[in-house]
Amino acid sequence: MPIRSAYVLTQCWHTVPGGTAVAALAIADALEASGEVVITGIGAGGRRQPAPPFVPKQAVVRQRLPYQFLYDAWHRGWFPPERATGPVDVVHSTVPMTPPATAPLVMTLHDVFPVLEPTTLTKRGVRMMTTAFDRAKANASIVTCSSKQTLDDCVSIGFAPDRLRLVPLGVEDRVVSDDDRARVASYRRSDRPYFFYAGTVEPRKNLPFLIEAFAKANPEADLLLAGPDGWNESLPDLSSTPSIRRLGFVPSEDLPALMEGAVALLYPSRREGFGLPALESMVAETPVVGTIGTAIAEVVAETGRLLPHDDADAWVDTIRELASEPDSWATLGAPARERALTYTWDRTAAGMIDAYRDAIGGAS
């Protein structure tokens, strides 16, 4: 019999769904495609509806409360998911907030930055997340972590190591067509080479540092910054810097072509739970410049360039080198793609199914 999972998809209702929603939806699709899991999604209430590409394919039961109030209610022990879904074998929370499950609870954590670096969130967010992590330590049967960095961070803040599982995320190998390339040309102001960044604007992404380093490098190239506004971060006025351009939210179908055409993906995060854009860039055979000591380093390994997040001279020099000698980096494209394609959503689903079985077996 397939495993019945009450699967939390409330982040699809968030104002900024972000990479965690992308991951949750991709994992849900892969779990159902395996034939070993039947998912009933848990959605949030209120008037807000998920917008493409964050509309779940799975059947979803919506709770009565908007997500902000629902998370508070969960931490008070209200609204157990099984009341909405009926009996299930496992409850899988893909957000840090811990629902009051009666079935075995599996949590997925991509990071614990609100504890390690609280300035990355609002004060309310830090309070909410700290409570969530404490509840997860006490109530989760199994916690899956998308990177070794996150797993180690979980241990450092008190999670029991024997309940942690490393389950990396995956990537889709999308074919880029001539139509795709023509469509994304509108994002550019010139025919000059360009560097690319993709991600939500928030403090740990280190974007003011990147903008300053790129302006100082002053290459014969542009920098395109894709991603929505997030929280606690204001970027400098770019009106006098025409080589640097914010694109705002870019539909997921446009990202592969933009990444394929870039000189490199620049990813200077101070902290990162996994780094899906790095993996997506590698699939497109575009090299990644990432940061030492983050999960990006796990993904990129020797197929890119890893720099300290605060070494401006190193970033300036690397940007200049890439802009002036792009062919010298071309040999990294094939190994980067080969490495990226080992990260499959099928492999992620298999790891999640093992986690489900561990949780169910531990409860029996």
LINGI-V778874 format. One record per backbone hydrogen bond with DSSP energy under -0.5 kcal/mol. CO is the residue of the C=O (numbers start at 1). NH is the residue of the N-H. E is the energy in kcal/mol with one decimal. If there is no record, write none. Layout:
# LINGI-V778874
co:CO nh:NH e:E
co:CO nh:NH e:E
This chain:
# LINGI-V778874
co:3 nh:5 e:-0.6
co:3 nh:38 e:-2.9
co:4 nh:89 e:-2.0
co:4 nh:90 e:-1.7
co:5 nh:7 e:-0.8
co:5 nh:40 e:-2.5
co:6 nh:8 e:-0.6
co:6 nh:92 e:-2.9
co:7 nh:42 e:-2.6
co:9 nh:12 e:-1.9
co:10 nh:13 e:-2.2
co:11 nh:14 e:-1.3
co:14 nh:17 e:-0.5
co:17 nh:21 e:-0.9
co:18 nh:21 e:-0.6
co:18 nh:22 e:-1.5
co:19 nh:23 e:-2.6
co:20 nh:24 e:-2.5
co:21 nh:25 e:-2.4
co:22 nh:26 e:-2.1
co:23 nh:27 e:-2.7
co:24 nh:28 e:-2.2
co:25 nh:29 e:-2.3
co:26 nh:30 e:-2.1
co:27 nh:31 e:-2.8
co:28 nh:32 e:-2.2
co:29 nh:33 e:-2.2
co:30 nh:34 e:-1.3
co:31 nh:36 e:-0.6
co:31 nh:37 e:-0.7
co:32 nh:35 e:-1.2
co:36 nh:3 e:-2.8
co:37 nh:39 e:-0.5
co:38 nh:5 e:-2.8
co:39 nh:41 e:-0.5
co:40 nh:7 e:-2.3
co:41 nh:43 e:-0.6
co:41 nh:61 e:-2.8
co:42 nh:9 e:-2.6
co:43 nh:63 e:-2.6
co:51 nh:54 e:-3.0
co:54 nh:56 e:-0.7
co:59 nh:41 e:-3.2
co:60 nh:62 e:-0.5
co:61 nh:43 e:-2.5
co:65 nh:45 e:-3.4
co:66 nh:69 e:-0.6
co:66 nh:70 e:-2.7
co:67 nh:71 e:-2.5
co:68 nh:72 e:-1.2
co:69 nh:73 e:-2.4
co:70 nh:74 e:-2.7
co:71 nh:75 e:-1.8
co:72 nh:76 e:-0.6
co:73 nh:76 e:-1.1
co:73 nh:78 e:-2.7
co:74 nh:77 e:-1.8
co:80 nh:83 e:-1.7
co:80 nh:84 e:-0.5
co:81 nh:84 e:-1.6
co:81 nh:85 e:-2.1
co:82 nh:86 e:-2.1
co:89 nh:104 e:-0.6
co:90 nh:6 e:-2.4
co:91 nh:93 e:-0.6
co:91 nh:106 e:-3.1
co:92 nh:8 e:-2.8
co:92 nh:94 e:-0.7
co:93 nh:108 e:-2.3
co:97 nh:99 e:-0.7
co:99 nh:101 e:-2.1
co:104 nh:91 e:-2.7
co:104 nh:106 e:-0.5
co:105 nh:141 e:-2.2
co:105 nh:142 e:-1.4
co:106 nh:93 e:-2.6
co:107 nh:109 e:-0.5
co:107 nh:144 e:-3.3
co:109 nh:146 e:-1.0
co:112 nh:115 e:-1.5
co:112 nh:116 e:-1.6
co:113 nh:117 e:-3.8
co:117 nh:120 e:-2.1
co:118 nh:121 e:-1.6
co:122 nh:126 e:-2.4
co:123 nh:127 e:-2.3
co:124 nh:128 e:-2.7
co:125 nh:129 e:-2.8
co:126 nh:130 e:-2.7
co:127 nh:131 e:-2.1
co:128 nh:132 e:-2.2
co:129 nh:133 e:-2.9
co:130 nh:134 e:-2.0
co:131 nh:135 e:-2.4
co:132 nh:136 e:-2.5
co:133 nh:137 e:-2.4
co:134 nh:138 e:-1.4
co:135 nh:139 e:-2.7
co:136 nh:140 e:-2.1
co:142 nh:107 e:-2.5
co:143 nh:165 e:-2.4
co:144 nh:109 e:-2.8
co:145 nh:167 e:-2.9
co:146 nh:169 e:-0.5
co:147 nh:151 e:-2.2
co:148 nh:152 e:-2.7
co:149 nh:153 e:-2.3
co:150 nh:154 e:-2.6
co:151 nh:155 e:-2.0
co:152 nh:156 e:-2.1
co:153 nh:157 e:-1.2
co:154 nh:157 e:-0.6
co:154 nh:159 e:-2.5
co:155 nh:158 e:-1.5
co:160 nh:163 e:-2.0
co:161 nh:164 e:-1.5
co:163 nh:143 e:-3.0
co:165 nh:145 e:-3.0
co:165 nh:167 e:-0.7
co:172 nh:174 e:-1.2
co:175 nh:177 e:-0.6
co:177 nh:181 e:-2.1
co:178 nh:182 e:-2.4
co:179 nh:183 e:-2.3
co:180 nh:184 e:-2.0
co:181 nh:185 e:-0.7
co:182 nh:185 e:-0.6
co:183 nh:186 e:-1.0
co:184 nh:187 e:-1.8
co:185 nh:188 e:-1.5
co:193 nh:222 e:-2.4
co:194 nh:263 e:-3.1
co:195 nh:224 e:-2.6
co:196 nh:266 e:-2.9
co:197 nh:226 e:-3.0
co:200 nh:202 e:-0.9
co:201 nh:230 e:-1.2
co:201 nh:231 e:-0.8
co:202 nh:205 e:-1.6
co:203 nh:206 e:-1.7
co:204 nh:270 e:-3.0
co:204 nh:271 e:-0.8
co:206 nh:210 e:-1.7
co:207 nh:211 e:-2.9
co:208 nh:212 e:-2.2
co:209 nh:213 e:-2.6
co:210 nh:214 e:-2.8
co:211 nh:215 e:-2.4
co:212 nh:216 e:-2.1
co:213 nh:217 e:-2.4
co:214 nh:218 e:-2.3
co:219 nh:221 e:-2.0
co:222 nh:195 e:-3.3
co:223 nh:225 e:-0.5
co:223 nh:245 e:-2.8
co:224 nh:197 e:-1.8
co:224 nh:226 e:-0.6
co:225 nh:247 e:-3.4
co:225 nh:248 e:-0.8
co:226 nh:199 e:-2.2
co:228 nh:201 e:-2.5
co:231 nh:203 e:-0.6
co:238 nh:241 e:-1.8
co:241 nh:244 e:-2.1
co:243 nh:223 e:-3.0
co:245 nh:225 e:-2.8
co:248 nh:227 e:-2.9
co:251 nh:254 e:-2.0
co:251 nh:255 e:-0.8
co:252 nh:255 e:-0.6
co:252 nh:256 e:-0.6
co:254 nh:258 e:-1.8
co:255 nh:259 e:-2.9
co:256 nh:260 e:-2.6
co:257 nh:261 e:-1.8
co:258 nh:262 e:-0.5
co:259 nh:262 e:-1.0
co:264 nh:196 e:-2.2
co:264 nh:266 e:-0.5
co:265 nh:267 e:-0.6
co:265 nh:289 e:-2.9
co:272 nh:295 e:-1.2
co:275 nh:278 e:-0.6
co:275 nh:279 e:-1.4
co:276 nh:280 e:-2.6
co:277 nh:281 e:-2.3
co:278 nh:282 e:-2.2
co:279 nh:283 e:-1.9
co:280 nh:284 e:-1.2
co:281 nh:286 e:-2.3
co:282 nh:285 e:-1.8
co:285 nh:287 e:-0.5
co:287 nh:265 e:-2.5
co:288 nh:290 e:-0.7
co:288 nh:305 e:-2.3
co:289 nh:267 e:-3.0
co:290 nh:307 e:-2.6
co:291 nh:294 e:-1.0
co:294 nh:297 e:-1.2
co:294 nh:298 e:-0.7
co:295 nh:299 e:-1.6
co:296 nh:300 e:-3.0
co:297 nh:301 e:-2.1
co:300 nh:303 e:-2.1
co:301 nh:304 e:-0.7
co:305 nh:290 e:-2.3
co:307 nh:292 e:-2.0
co:308 nh:311 e:-1.0
co:310 nh:312 e:-1.2
co:311 nh:315 e:-1.8
co:312 nh:316 e:-2.8
co:313 nh:317 e:-2.7
co:314 nh:318 e:-2.1
co:315 nh:319 e:-2.5
co:316 nh:320 e:-2.3
co:317 nh:321 e:-2.5
co:318 nh:322 e:-2.7
co:319 nh:323 e:-2.4
co:320 nh:324 e:-2.1
co:321 nh:325 e:-2.4
co:325 nh:328 e:-1.2
co:326 nh:329 e:-1.4
co:327 nh:330 e:-0.8
co:329 nh:332 e:-2.0
co:330 nh:333 e:-1.5
co:331 nh:335 e:-0.7
co:332 nh:336 e:-2.3
co:333 nh:337 e:-2.3
co:334 nh:338 e:-2.6
co:335 nh:339 e:-2.3
co:336 nh:340 e:-2.6
co:337 nh:341 e:-2.3
co:339 nh:342 e:-1.5
co:340 nh:343 e:-2.0
co:342 nh:344 e:-1.2
co:343 nh:171 e:-1.6
co:344 nh:348 e:-1.8
co:345 nh:349 e:-2.7
co:346 nh:350 e:-2.3
co:347 nh:351 e:-2.0
co:348 nh:352 e:-2.2
co:349 nh:353 e:-2.7
co:350 nh:354 e:-2.0
co:351 nh:355 e:-1.8
co:352 nh:356 e:-2.8
co:353 nh:357 e:-2.5
co:354 nh:358 e:-2.3
co:355 nh:359 e:-2.5
co:356 nh:360 e:-2.8
co:357 nh:361 e:-2.8
co:358 nh:362 e:-2.3
co:359 nh:363 e:-1.1
co:360 nh:364 e:-0.8
